[in-house]
Amino acid sequence: MIQRRKDYAKKAPSKEASKIYIVCEGKETEKGYFEFFEGLSSNLKLIIIPPENGTDPLKLMELAKRLLLSETGRFTLDFRQRDQVWFAVDTDTWEKEGKIQPLRDFCALQNAMIERFDEIKPYNAWNVTQSNPAFEIWLYYHFYETPPPDDELDKYPSIKAYVHNKIEGGFNYQKDPVRIKDAIDNSEKNFSRQNNGNPALFSTEQHILGREILRYVNTEIAKLRNKMG
């Protein structure tokens, strides 16, 4: 069980705070990572939505519809406050099964609907951030400037096992997310796309979401990094 960090007092979101909803595949890894940023800024309300009935991207889409778009939904979107929804998905087998593109199409449709509001400046409220092969490559870039070498990866059964062993002691969700600026730079530097537009192997779009989060918590992250050394 991933424990929450306790070295800062959570700040209650203000009435004008923007909301970022993160609908993720992982109940532990992704959730544990993004929880680090909860309550760091009163200008941001970060809501993590873990899977309920499987990690299939299409099931995550249906979950978001139920929680955010239905009349009985638990959450609300305020486009005037530039609220955002992000689906954090892995490539895994979903790309081969054709289950990621429909999610991207759904987000594009939702964004097109925002343009109907004359008083709201259009923006991408619905987004997909895809990691290839898995979210762990984002964790890897918190520490390393280049992609994993093939001769090292061959020794491990999965990228998850490799990253866990590559980072001494494993990724620490209590302190390592403070390296988010390094992860953004390293991820962006090594990012490329396949011919179909999806991230290439060892590429992740998480740096895009990372920049959005950092816009709100940059000052707090700098303080925490100085504190942690």
Order of alpha helices (4+ residues) and beta strands (2+ residues): beta-alpha-beta-alpha-beta-alpha-beta-alpha-alpha-alpha-alpha-beta-alpha
